[in-house]
Structure formats: structure tokens, C-alpha cells
Amino acid sequence: MSRRELTVLELLPSLRSMDEIASDLTFSINTLKSHIRSVYSKLGVSNRRCAVLAAHEHGLILSSGSENQSTQARLISHR
């Protein structure tokens, strides 16, 4: 998985909307959707919830919110 796909994947467990995530990442909504489709395909899932569960099972994201907070802090610091 690419670095950008992993960044997107780390933000999927949040309660943020796709518009909010795209804004945080300074992506267009279409770019975000493209990354999400790629993530879903690579994980063999078809929705956000299943992607998060599969990512946890494969050790791609942590169960706690600490990784999400870390990713969000990096995003804010790069603005």
C-alpha cells in the first residue's frame, strides 16, 4: 500500500466525513475517493467499516485512536 493510501486508511476510523478528510489532506474529494477505492480493493472489502476492521486485523492501523491523532497532528503541522 502506498504511503498516501496508508494515510487515508489511518483516518478512516475517525468520525470525520469524506469531505473533512479530503480537506485535511488537501485532496480533492475525487482524489480521496480514488485512494479509498484502492485501499478497499487491496484489503478485499467494499466499505469503510470493513476496511477499518481488515486494517486492524492486518496490523495496518492501531486499535486505539493514538495513531489517528498522530496522523491528524502531522497533517495540521504541515499546513
Backbone torsions as a table, in degrees:
resi	resn	phi	psi	omega
1	MET	NA	139.9	-179.5
2	SER	-71.1	162.6	178.3
3	ARG	-58.9	-41.9	-180.0
4	ARG	-66.8	-39.2	177.5
5	GLU	-63.7	-40.0	177.4
6	LEU	-65.3	-38.3	176.6
7	THR	-61.5	-45.3	177.4
8	VAL	-61.6	-46.8	-178.8
9	LEU	-58.5	-40.3	179.3
10	GLU	-62.6	-26.7	-178.3
11	LEU	-90.9	-12.5	-178.0
12	LEU	-62.3	-34.3	178.9
13	PRO	-68.1	-14.7	-179.1
14	SER	-68.8	165.6	177.0
15	LEU	-88.2	9.3	-178.0
16	ARG	-72.9	145.2	177.0
17	SER	-74.2	166.6	177.3
18	MET	-62.7	-37.2	177.2
19	ASP	-61.3	-42.1	179.8
20	GLU	-67.0	-42.2	178.6
21	ILE	-63.4	-45.2	178.9
22	ALA	-58.8	-43.0	179.4
23	SER	-63.4	-44.3	178.8
24	ASP	-59.2	-38.6	-177.0
25	LEU	-88.5	-1.4	-174.6
26	THR	53.8	42.7	174.3
27	PHE	-105.5	157.2	165.5
28	SER	-75.3	158.8	178.5
29	ILE	-60.3	-35.2	179.5
30	ASN	-67.6	-37.6	176.3
31	THR	-64.5	-43.6	178.1
32	LEU	-60.3	-46.3	-179.8
33	LYS	-60.2	-37.4	177.8
34	SER	-63.8	-44.6	177.6
35	HIS	-63.4	-41.7	-179.5
36	ILE	-64.3	-43.2	177.2
37	ARG	-59.3	-41.3	179.1
38	SER	-64.3	-43.3	177.7
39	VAL	-61.0	-48.1	-180.0
40	TYR	-58.0	-45.0	-179.4
41	SER	-61.5	-45.9	-178.3
42	LYS	-67.4	-29.4	178.4
43	LEU	-89.7	-10.4	-179.2
44	GLY	71.0	36.6	-178.9
45	VAL	-125.8	172.5	-177.8
46	SER	-128.1	4.7	177.6
47	ASN	-152.9	168.6	-174.0
48	ARG	-61.1	-46.0	-177.7
49	ARG	-60.8	-46.7	179.4
50	CYS	-65.6	-34.3	177.9
51	ALA	-64.0	-43.4	179.2
52	VAL	-63.8	-44.8	179.3
53	LEU	-62.3	-45.7	179.8
54	ALA	-63.5	-39.6	179.6
55	ALA	-63.7	-40.1	176.4
56	HIS	-63.1	-46.2	-178.0
57	GLU	-61.0	-35.0	-178.5
58	HIS	-91.0	2.0	178.3
59	GLY	72.2	21.6	-179.5
60	LEU	-81.6	-26.1	175.7
61	ILE	-137.7	154.3	-179.5
62	LEU	-82.7	156.0	179.2
63	SER	-68.8	-33.5	-178.2
64	SER	-82.3	170.0	178.0
65	GLY	-80.4	1.2	-174.7
66	SER	-62.5	-38.4	180.0
67	GLU	-68.8	-40.3	178.0
68	ASN	-62.6	-42.1	179.0
69	GLN	-64.7	-38.4	178.2
70	SER	-63.1	-45.1	179.1
71	THR	-63.5	-44.8	-179.4
72	GLN	-64.9	-37.2	178.2
73	ALA	-64.2	-40.8	177.9
74	ARG	-62.7	-40.5	-178.5
75	LEU	-64.8	-44.2	-178.9
76	ILE	-65.2	-39.5	-177.6
77	SER	-69.7	-20.6	-179.9
78	HIS	-91.1	-0.4	-179.8
79	ARG	-77.1	NA	NA
